[in-house]
Amino acid sequence: MKYASVTDRLADLGGAKWAIHYRARALKAAGAEIIELTIGEPDVPTPEKLLQAASAAMMSGRTGYSNGRGEPAVVAALAARYTTRRGREIGLDQIMYLPGTQTTLYAVLRTLVEAGDEVLIGDPMYATYEGLIAQTGARMVPVPLRPEHGFRMQAEDVATRITPRTRVLFLNTPHNPTGAVLRAEDIKALGELAKAHDLWIISDEVYEDLVFPGVTFTSPLDFPDLADRVVAASSISKSHAAPGFRSGWCVGPAEFCQKMLPLSETMLFGSQPFIADMAALAVSEPSPVSGGMAERFARRAGLIARTLDGVAGLRVHQPQAGMFALIDVRATGLSGEDFAASLLERQQVAVMPGESFGAGLHGWLRLSLTQPDDRTVEAAGRIASHAATLLGNAA
Ligand SMILES: Cc1ncc(COP(=O)(O)O)c(C=O)c1O
């Protein structure tokens, strides 16, 4: 039978990147004691107040059809939140509420690009971005994010990759997997390029509330001169430890939202009113869990660095936000994939190979910061001893 070409474009982009994670899960199911530092699930449960709000809404009959833009209460709550946080008026007609950032980004890209277009995106990148772009038929153009710039995208690296076909500059701040947070001056320089070449800016800000103590988050939405070309997406998945609720949104120009609406209606026919009610409550108040997560994740990144930075040539990149730390294992001579595979077999520690996040992390590992401190330190110690063994340096 024949299938649409999108199935080929996406074929290698889904599960293949997570092979080590699935292998770790299989070993665990077979009884092995594995320290799992692969995926980034929040380390606390969804706040009880939100669970109660969702179940009360469900019990009160909020189970009917919704609409393609989002329930009025959550749209109003998001408009108010963005107006306060971004310091300029964000109207109700500038919000689209959908099931999660992932779905939102799918629809946003579908609204903006198609075959023949090019999308500029930082490399390394979150593992699903390649598929998100590929589904549209547009071409992904990686922009190297360099460790010497703290993995923050630099305008000069973007400028040399702009062509007449470029339509979108896709940003992710705070960034997964590097934990980089773009500075106001980075965004200003990138914004100048976007204006000069009439590009859209998509900004995935799902880790906004997980910025580490002392670090300031800046959004492209903060720049009024970019208002007609910025679409920012986020969700309650990370900020409220609620990824299973699939509750996200985007904020963009009113005309953009109007253009995206039929797509959202066609894809979803609306999302769940009882979850929208819970999300409205969530985004109206400061998150009760994000500050604690940010503190713990920052502390664990520090613990990892203290345990293994410099051991057997390993280098730890300190994140400024998010749920992950990066380790440069190139001194061992192995790729991230080979290091991660042998680490899992010999030390029962599961980490993601950097290669799953783009060519820019060849020879790196990504560690999730969501395991308790003692398990994190234990895992870091095993990684150090594995590297030392590989180099023949074991004591
Ligand atoms: C950078 C980034 N964007 C989007 C997502 C998906 O978010 P959501 O659960 O809101 O779909 C993730 C999840 O890990 C992520 O790391």
The ligand as an SDF file (V2000), in Angstrom:
LIG
                    3D

 16 16  0  0  0  0  0  0  0  0999 V2000
   12.0490   22.3760   24.7820 C   0  0  0  0  0  0  0  0  0  0  0  0
   10.7770   21.6140   24.9440 C   0  0  0  0  0  0  0  0  0  0  0  0
    9.7000   22.0060   24.2570 N   0  0  0  0  0  0  0  0  0  0  0  0
    8.5240   21.3640   24.3700 C   0  0  0  0  0  0  0  0  0  0  0  0
    8.3980   20.2480   25.1900 C   0  0  0  0  0  0  0  0  0  0  0  0
    7.0730   19.5710   25.2680 C   0  0  0  0  0  0  0  0  0  0  0  0
    6.2480   20.2880   26.1350 O   0  0  0  0  0  0  0  0  0  0  0  0
    4.7110   19.9540   26.3270 P   0  0  0  0  0  0  0  0  0  0  0  0
    4.6100   18.9110   27.3880 O   0  0  0  0  0  0  0  0  0  0  0  0
    4.0960   21.2410   26.7600 O   0  0  0  0  0  0  0  0  0  0  0  0
    4.1850   19.4740   25.0170 O   0  0  0  0  0  0  0  0  0  0  0  0
    9.4910   19.8030   25.9160 C   0  0  0  0  0  0  0  0  0  0  0  0
    9.3870   18.5990   26.7690 C   0  0  0  0  0  0  0  0  0  0  0  0
   10.3400   18.0530   27.2660 O   0  0  0  0  0  0  0  0  0  0  0  0
   10.7150   20.5010   25.7930 C   0  0  0  0  0  0  0  0  0  0  0  0
   11.8070   20.1170   26.4600 O   0  0  0  0  0  0  0  0  0  0  0  0
  1  2  1  0
  2  3  1  0
  2 15  2  0
  3  4  2  0
  4  5  1  0
  5  6  1  0
  5 12  2  0
  6  7  1  0
  7  8  1  0
  8  9  2  0
  8 10  1  0
  8 11  1  0
 12 13  1  0
 12 15  1  0
 13 14  2  0
 15 16  1  0
M  END
$$$$
